[in-house]
Amino acid sequence: MGLDGNSAVVISPGINDRWDVSEKGSDAPLASFDRKEDAYAYADDLKRMKGNATVLVEDDDGFSPLPAPGEWDRPLDAVARGEH
């Protein structure tokens, strides 16, 4: 399954405290990172390259949209609540 412009890119916790970036529905990650921010940057690059790709971040509550780049170092729940 190739990454196309209408697909969703998912960032999720992987094994060994890594962050995986994969296409939604795929079992194998496209890439895996030690730092969440690196996974976010990679997924954001994929989004820009593909134009219509959606980026989702998997957490305990399900899926959330990718935070804005200036908010990558904050917990997702703080971003969702609009905390600065």
KOLVEXVO-373340 format. One record per atom (N, C-alpha, C, O): x, y, z; residue in one letter; residue number from 1; atom name. Coordinates in steps of 0.05 Angstrom, whole numbers, padded with zeros to 5 digits. Layout:
// residues N
NODE     xx     yy     zz resn resi name
NODE      X      Y      Z    A  NUM   CA
...
***
This chain:
// residues 84
NODE     xx     yy     zz resn resi name
NODE  00017 -00023  00000    M    1    N
NODE  00000  00000  00000    M    1   CA
NODE  00018  00025  00000    M    1    C
NODE  00033  00029  00019    M    1    O
NODE  00017  00040 -00020    G    2    N
NODE  00034  00064 -00022    G    2   CA
NODE  00020  00088 -00010    G    2    C
NODE -00004  00090 -00009    G    2    O
NODE  00036  00107  00000    L    3    N
NODE  00025  00131  00011    L    3   CA
NODE  00016  00149 -00011    L    3    C
NODE  00031  00158 -00028    L    3    O
NODE -00010  00155 -00012    D    4    N
NODE -00021  00173 -00032    D    4   CA
NODE -00031  00198 -00020    D    4    C
NODE -00032  00201  00005    D    4    O
NODE -00039  00217 -00036    G    5    N
NODE -00047  00244 -00026    G    5   CA
NODE -00072  00244 -00009    G    5    C
NODE -00076  00263  00005    G    5    O
NODE -00089  00223 -00010    N    6    N
NODE -00114  00223  00006    N    6   CA
NODE -00112  00206  00030    N    6    C
NODE -00132  00200  00043    N    6    O
NODE -00088  00196  00037    S    7    N
NODE -00085  00178  00060    S    7   CA
NODE -00081  00193  00086    S    7    C
NODE -00078  00218  00086    S    7    O
NODE -00082  00178  00107    A    8    N
NODE -00077  00189  00134    A    8   CA
NODE -00050  00178  00144    A    8    C
NODE -00045  00154  00141    A    8    O
NODE -00034  00196  00154    V    9    N
NODE -00008  00189  00166    V    9   CA
NODE -00013  00188  00197    V    9    C
NODE -00025  00207  00208    V    9    O
NODE -00005  00167  00210    V   10    N
NODE -00010  00164  00238    V   10   CA
NODE  00017  00163  00253    V   10    C
NODE  00035  00148  00246    V   10    O
NODE  00018  00178  00275    I   11    N
NODE  00041  00178  00293    I   11   CA
NODE  00031  00163  00318    I   11    C
NODE  00010  00171  00330    I   11    O
NODE  00045  00142  00326    S   12    N
NODE  00036  00127  00349    S   12   CA
NODE  00060  00118  00366    S   12    C
NODE  00082  00115  00355    S   12    O
NODE  00055  00113  00392    P   13    N
NODE  00077  00101  00408    P   13   CA
NODE  00084  00074  00397    P   13    C
NODE  00067  00057  00392    P   13    O
NODE  00110  00069  00394    G   14    N
NODE  00120  00044  00384    G   14   CA
NODE  00133  00028  00406    G   14    C
NODE  00129  00034  00430    G   14    O
NODE  00148  00008  00399    I   15    N
NODE  00162 -00008  00419    I   15   CA
NODE  00187  00006  00428    I   15    C
NODE  00198  00023  00413    I   15    O
NODE  00196 -00001  00451    N   16    N
NODE  00221  00010  00463    N   16   CA
NODE  00220  00040  00465    N   16    C
NODE  00241  00053  00460    N   16    O
NODE  00197  00051  00472    D   17    N
NODE  00194  00080  00476    D   17   CA
NODE  00200  00097  00452    D   17    C
NODE  00209  00120  00454    D   17    O
NODE  00196  00085  00428    R   18    N
NODE  00200  00100  00403    R   18   CA
NODE  00173  00110  00393    R   18    C
NODE  00152  00101  00402    R   18    O
NODE  00174  00127  00373    W   19    N
NODE  00150  00138  00360    W   19   CA
NODE  00150  00129  00331    W   19    C
NODE  00168  00135  00316    W   19    O
NODE  00128  00115  00324    D   20    N
NODE  00126  00105  00297    D   20   CA
NODE  00109  00123  00279    D   20    C
NODE  00089  00135  00289    D   20    O
NODE  00116  00126  00254    V   21    N
NODE  00100  00141  00234    V   21   CA
NODE  00093  00120  00213    V   21    C
NODE  00110  00107  00201    V   21    O
NODE  00066  00117  00209    S   22    N
NODE  00057  00098  00190    S   22   CA
NODE  00033  00108  00174    S   22    C
NODE  00021  00128  00182    S   22    O
NODE  00026  00094  00153    E   23    N
NODE  00002  00100  00138    E   23   CA
NODE -00021  00086  00153    E   23    C
NODE -00018  00063  00161    E   23    O
NODE -00043  00100  00157    K   24    N
NODE -00066  00088  00171    K   24   CA
NODE -00074  00062  00157    K   24    C
NODE -00078  00062  00133    K   24    O
NODE -00077  00041  00173    G   25    N
NODE -00084  00015  00162    G   25   CA
NODE -00060 -00003  00157    G   25    C
NODE -00064 -00027  00151    G   25    O
NODE -00036  00008  00158    S   26    N
NODE -00012 -00008  00153    S   26   CA
NODE -00001 -00019  00180    S   26    C
NODE -00001 -00005  00200    S   26    O
NODE  00009 -00043  00179    D   27    N
NODE  00021 -00055  00203    D   27   CA
NODE  00050 -00046  00207    D   27    C
NODE  00060 -00046  00230    D   27    O
NODE  00064 -00040  00186    A   28    N
NODE  00092 -00033  00188    A   28   CA
NODE  00095 -00002  00187    A   28    C
NODE  00083  00011  00170    A   28    O
NODE  00112  00009  00205    P   29    N
NODE  00117  00038  00204    P   29   CA
NODE  00134  00045  00180    P   29    C
NODE  00150  00030  00170    P   29    O
NODE  00129  00070  00170    L   30    N
NODE  00146  00081  00149    L   30   CA
NODE  00173  00089  00161    L   30    C
NODE  00194  00087  00148    L   30    O
NODE  00173  00098  00187    A   31    N
NODE  00197  00106  00201    A   31   CA
NODE  00191  00105  00231    A   31    C
NODE  00168  00105  00240    A   31    O
NODE  00212  00104  00247    S   32    N
NODE  00210  00103  00276    S   32   CA
NODE  00231  00121  00288    S   32    C
NODE  00253  00122  00279    S   32    O
NODE  00223  00136  00309    F   33    N
NODE  00241  00157  00320    F   33   CA
NODE  00242  00154  00351    F   33    C
NODE  00223  00146  00364    F   33    O
NODE  00265  00163  00362    D   34    N
NODE  00268  00164  00391    D   34   CA
NODE  00252  00187  00403    D   34    C
NODE  00241  00185  00425    D   34    O
NODE  00251  00209  00388    R   35    N
NODE  00238  00233  00399    R   35   CA
NODE  00212  00238  00384    R   35    C
NODE  00210  00236  00360    R   35    O
NODE  00191  00245  00400    K   36    N
NODE  00165  00251  00389    K   36   CA
NODE  00167  00274  00369    K   36    C
NODE  00153  00273  00348    K   36    O
NODE  00182  00294  00375    E   37    N
NODE  00185  00317  00358    E   37   CA
NODE  00196  00310  00330    E   37    C
NODE  00188  00321  00310    E   37    O
NODE  00214  00290  00329    D   38    N
NODE  00225  00281  00304    D   38   CA
NODE  00203  00266  00287    D   38    C
NODE  00202  00269  00263    D   38    O
NODE  00187  00250  00301    A   39    N
NODE  00165  00237  00287    A   39   CA
NODE  00145  00257  00277    A   39    C
NODE  00135  00254  00254    A   39    O
NODE  00139  00278  00293    Y   40    N
NODE  00121  00299  00284    Y   40   CA
NODE  00132  00313  00259    Y   40    C
NODE  00117  00318  00240    Y   40    O
NODE  00158  00319  00259    A   41    N
NODE  00170  00333  00236    A   41   CA
NODE  00170  00316  00211    A   41    C
NODE  00164  00326  00189    A   41    O
NODE  00175  00290  00214    Y   42    N
NODE  00174  00272  00191    Y   42   CA
NODE  00146  00270  00180    Y   42    C
NODE  00142  00272  00155    Y   42    O
NODE  00126  00267  00197    A   43    N
NODE  00098  00266  00188    A   43   CA
NODE  00090  00292  00176    A   43    C
NODE  00075  00292  00156    A   43    O
NODE  00099  00314  00186    D   44    N
NODE  00092  00340  00175    D   44   CA
NODE  00104  00343  00147    D   44    C
NODE  00091  00354  00129    D   44    O
NODE  00128  00333  00143    D   45    N
NODE  00141  00334  00117    D   45   CA
NODE  00125  00316  00097    D   45    C
NODE  00120  00325  00074    D   45    O
NODE  00116  00293  00106    L   46    N
NODE  00100  00276  00089    L   46   CA
NODE  00074  00290  00081    L   46    C
NODE  00065  00289  00058    L   46    O
NODE  00062  00303  00100    K   47    N
NODE  00037  00318  00095    K   47   CA
NODE  00041  00339  00074    K   47    C
NODE  00025  00341  00056    K   47    O
NODE  00062  00354  00076    R   48    N
NODE  00068  00375  00056    R   48   CA
NODE  00074  00364  00029    R   48    C
NODE  00066  00375  00009    R   48    O
NODE  00089  00342  00028    M   49    N
NODE  00096  00329  00003    M   49   CA
NODE  00072  00318 -00012    M   49    C
NODE  00070  00320 -00036    M   49    O
NODE  00053  00307  00003    K   50    N
NODE  00029  00295 -00009    K   50   CA
NODE  00006  00313 -00012    K   50    C
NODE -00014  00306 -00025    K   50    O
NODE  00007  00336  00000    G   51    N
NODE -00014  00356 -00004    G   51   CA
NODE -00040  00351  00011    G   51    C
NODE -00049  00369  00026    G   51    O
NODE -00052  00328  00007    N   52    N
NODE -00078  00323  00020    N   52   CA
NODE -00077  00304  00043    N   52    C
NODE -00098  00297  00054    N   52    O
NODE -00054  00295  00051    A   53    N
NODE -00052  00275  00073    A   53   CA
NODE -00060  00288  00099    A   53    C
NODE -00055  00311  00104    A   53    O
NODE -00074  00272  00115    T   54    N
NODE -00081  00281  00142    T   54   CA
NODE -00062  00267  00162    T   54    C
NODE -00055  00244  00158    T   54    O
NODE -00053  00282  00182    V   55    N
NODE -00035  00271  00202    V   55   CA
NODE -00051  00269  00229    V   55    C
NODE -00062  00288  00238    V   55    O
NODE -00050  00245  00240    L   56    N
NODE -00064  00240  00265    L   56   CA
NODE -00043  00229  00285    L   56    C
NODE -00025  00215  00278    L   56    O
NODE -00047  00237  00311    V   57    N
NODE -00030  00227  00332    V   57   CA
NODE -00047  00209  00350    V   57    C
NODE -00067  00218  00361    V   57    O
NODE -00038  00185  00353    E   58    N
NODE -00052  00166  00370    E   58   CA
NODE -00044  00169  00399    E   58    C
NODE -00020  00171  00406    E   58    O
NODE -00064  00171  00417    D   59    N
NODE -00059  00172  00445    D   59   CA
NODE -00079  00154  00460    D   59    C
NODE -00093  00139  00447    D   59    O
NODE -00079  00156  00486    D   60    N
NODE -00097  00139  00502    D   60   CA
NODE -00126  00143  00496    D   60    C
NODE -00142  00125  00500    D   60    O
NODE -00134  00167  00487    D   61    N
NODE -00162  00173  00481    D   61   CA
NODE -00170  00169  00452    D   61    C
NODE -00193  00174  00445    D   61    O
NODE -00152  00159  00436    G   62    N
NODE -00158  00156  00407    G   62   CA
NODE -00139  00171  00390    G   62    C
NODE -00114  00168  00393    G   62    O
NODE -00149  00186  00371    F   63    N
NODE -00133  00201  00352    F   63   CA
NODE -00138  00231  00355    F   63    C
NODE -00161  00240  00359    F   63    O
NODE -00117  00247  00353    S   64    N
NODE -00118  00276  00353    S   64   CA
NODE -00103  00287  00329    S   64    C
NODE -00086  00273  00318    S   64    O
NODE -00111  00311  00319    P   65    N
NODE -00096  00322  00297    P   65   CA
NODE -00067  00330  00305    P   65    C
NODE -00062  00334  00329    P   65    O
NODE -00049  00330  00286    L   66    N
NODE -00022  00339  00292    L   66   CA
NODE -00021  00367  00302    L   66    C
NODE -00033  00385  00289    L   66    O
NODE -00009  00372  00325    P   67    N
NODE -00007  00400  00335    P   67   CA
NODE  00009  00417  00317    P   67    C
NODE  00025  00407  00300    P   67    O
NODE  00006  00443  00319    A   68    N
NODE  00023  00462  00304    A   68   CA
NODE  00052  00459  00313    A   68    C
NODE  00057  00452  00335    A   68    O
NODE  00071  00465  00295    P   69    N
NODE  00099  00460  00301    P   69   CA
NODE  00109  00473  00327    P   69    C
NODE  00125  00461  00341    P   69    O
NODE  00099  00496  00335    G   70    N
NODE  00107  00509  00360    G   70   CA
NODE  00097  00495  00385    G   70    C
NODE  00105  00502  00407    G   70    O
NODE  00079  00476  00381    E   71    N
NODE  00067  00462  00404    E   71   CA
NODE  00076  00433  00406    E   71    C
NODE  00065  00418  00422    E   71    O
NODE  00096  00425  00391    W   72    N
NODE  00105  00397  00391    W   72   CA
NODE  00117  00388  00417    W   72    C
NODE  00118  00364  00422    W   72    O
NODE  00127  00406  00433    D   73    N
NODE  00140  00397  00458    D   73   CA
NODE  00121  00396  00481    D   73    C
NODE  00129  00390  00504    D   73    O
NODE  00095  00402  00477    R   74    N
NODE  00076  00402  00498    R   74   CA
NODE  00058  00377  00496    R   74    C
NODE  00054  00366  00474    R   74    O
NODE  00048  00367  00519    P   75    N
NODE  00031  00344  00518    P   75   CA
NODE  00006  00349  00501    P   75    C
NODE -00004  00372  00501    P   75    O
NODE -00004  00329  00487    L   76    N
NODE -00027  00332  00469    L   76   CA
NODE -00052  00342  00484    L   76    C
NODE -00067  00358  00473    L   76    O
NODE -00056  00333  00509    D   77    N
NODE -00080  00342  00523    D   77   CA
NODE -00078  00372  00529    D   77    C
NODE -00099  00385  00530    D   77    O
NODE -00055  00383  00534    A   78    N
NODE -00052  00412  00539    A   78   CA
NODE -00058  00427  00513    A   78    C
NODE -00070  00449  00514    A   78    O
NODE -00049  00417  00490    V   79    N
NODE -00054  00429  00465    V   79   CA
NODE -00084  00430  00459    V   79    C
NODE -00095  00450  00451    V   79    O
NODE -00097  00407  00464    A   80    N
NODE -00126  00405  00460    A   80   CA
NODE -00142  00425  00477    A   80    C
NODE -00162  00436  00469    A   80    O
NODE -00132  00430  00501    R   81    N
NODE -00145  00449  00519    R   81   CA
NODE -00138  00478  00513    R   81    C
NODE -00150  00496  00525    R   81    O
NODE -00119  00482  00495    G   82    N
NODE -00111  00509  00488    G   82   CA
NODE -00092  00522  00508    G   82    C
NODE -00090  00547  00508    G   82    O
NODE -00079  00506  00524    E   83    N
NODE -00060  00517  00544    E   83   CA
NODE -00035  00526  00530    E   83    C
NODE -00025  00513  00511    E   83    O
NODE -00023  00548  00539    H   84    N
NODE  00002  00558  00527    H   84   CA
NODE  00024  00554  00546    H   84    C
NODE  00047  00561  00539    H   84    O
***
